[in-house]
Amino acid sequence: AIWIIHFMQLMISYFFGEYNTAAQEAEAMEAMLHLHLHPGFSSLLVAYCLALLTMANDCHGRARRQLLKKVRRSMKRLEQFSSYIPENALHKLSLVQAELAVVNGDLGQARGKYLVAISLASELDDLAMRAIGCERFAVFVKSQGDGIDALHRFQEAHEAYKKWGAIAKAKQMEKDMPELVSEESNIILL
């Protein structure tokens, strides 16, 4: 059950932008991940992959290759899970594929995979993955210079976090981007 503690610390760290801490938790979980092959661990694999991809973005050479190798190994497990139980893993796999495409510089692939991940998460009413997917897609489109679409996606993420019950995350987003609340207020008033 110790993996639950690492998983929660990883997710909280990742949600609040403490990527180094998230990556450390991911590394602490690595041995545990390979012991558990049950499809229910797909969320754990996603969190692990997202943290490793964040680390890989800041690395070069051998260190980056090693991190990406770990991501690909975990992605293979997600692919297996998605073939057994697509509704539990396919949207998660798509999110990891989107993030990997960003790291690899394949922006068209990234955009498509983000949209698939968000769409599937919405269909499945997986608020956590929808929130993460929308937020990561917002960061992506903002980096591409599309501030209007980014704001829209940040608003979607904000709303999904609130519906999911991640109130602290939603409040952090409001603090970091006050326009989220003012824009949502304007929409409601119209």
N, C-alpha and C positions, 0 to 999 in steps of 0.2 A: 504494500500500500504506500510505500515511500515515494513511488513514482507519481502519485497524486499530488504530493506536496511540490515536487519539482515541476510538474505540469502546471499547477496553479501559479507558482512563482514565475515560470516561463511566460505564461499568458499575460499575467499582470504586467510584467516587465515589458513585454512586447506592446501591449495596449498603450502603455504610457511612454513609449519611445525610449525606454532604457534597453537598447538593443545589445549592449555589451553584457548586461546582466542576463538578458534572455538567452544570449548565445552561451554563456557559462552554464546556465541551467540545462540548455540543450545538450551540451557536452556531458554534464553529469548524468543525463538520462540516456545517453547513447547505448550503454550496455543493457539497460533495462528495455529499451525499444526492441532490441533484437531477440529478447526472450519472449516477448508478447506478439503473437502472430494473429490475434483475433481482430476481425474487422472493426470492432468497437473502438480500437485504438487509432482509428483513422484521424481523429482530431489531434491526438498526440503527435502523430507523424507530420501533420500539417504544421503544427506549431514548431516542431523540430526543424522542418525544412525552411520555414519562413525565417527562423532565427539564423540558420546556417547561411541562407542566401543573403541576409543582411551583412553577416560577417564577410562573405565572399565578395560583396560589392566593395569592401574596403581593403581587400587583399590582392596580391599579384603573385604570379609565378606558381611555385610548388604549393604554397599554402592555399591559394585559390583553387587549384586543381584538386587538392585533397578534400576541400569543403564541397566542391561541386560533385565529386565522386560519392560522397556521403548522401548528398541530396538525391542524386540519380538512383542510388541503391534504395533509398526510402520511397522514391517515386515508383519504383518497380513494385514495391509492396502495396502502395496506393492503387496502382493499376490492377493488381491481383484482387484487392478488395472491391474495386469498382466493377470488376467482372462478376464477382459473387453477389454483391449487393450494391447496385449502381446508386440507389437513392441514399446510401450512406457515405459514398466516397467520391463519386464522379465530380461533383461540384468542388470538392476539396482538392482533388487532383488538378482540376482546371485552374484553380487559384495558384497552386504551386507552379504549374506550367507557365502561367502568366508571369509570375515573379522571376522564374528562371529565364524566360525570354527577355525580360528587362535586363537582367544581369548579362545576358549574352548579346544584347544590343539588337534583338529582333523585335522592333517596335510594333510592326503589323501583327505578328503572332501574339505579342503581349496583349494588344487591344482586343483581339478576338477572344483570347482565353479569359480575360477579365469579364467580358460581356457574357460568355458562356457560364462562368462561375457564378456571377450575380444572378443571372436568369434562373439557373438550376436551384440555387439557394432560395430564391424567391418562391419558386414552384413548390419546393419542399418545406417552406416556412422555417428554414434554418436561419434564424435571426442573427446568430453569432457569425456564421460564415458570410451572410449577406452584409452585415456591418463591416466586417474586415475587408471583404471584397470591394465594397463601395469606397471605403477609405483608401485602400491601396490603389484602386483605379483613379480616384481623385488625385492622389499624389502623382500618379503617372501622367494623367492628362494635364495637370498643372505644369509638370516638367516639360511638356510639349508645347506650352504657351497658351493653352486653352483655359483661361481663368473662369469663364462662364460655366463651361461644362464641369470644371473642377468644383466650383461652388455648389452646383446642383448635386454632384456625387457626394460631396462632404455633407450636404443636408440629408441626403438619403442615409448615409452612414450614421449620422447623428440621430436620426429618427429610429433607425434599426437598433442602435445601442440602447436608446431609451426604452423601446418596446421589449427588448431582451432583458432589461433590468440592470444594465451596466451604467447606472446613473453617474458614478464617479467619472467614467470615461466620457459620457455625454457632457458633463460639466467641464471637464478638462478641454474638450473641443470648443465649448462656448467661450472659455477663458482665452484660448489660443486664437479663436476666430469669432469675435463678437458679431461679425456679419451673419453668422448662422442664425442667431436668434432674431436679429432685425429683419433679415430676409424672410424667415418663416413667419414673423409677425406681419410683414407686408403682404404675404400671400394670403394669410388668414383674413386680413382686413379687406382685401379685394373681393 
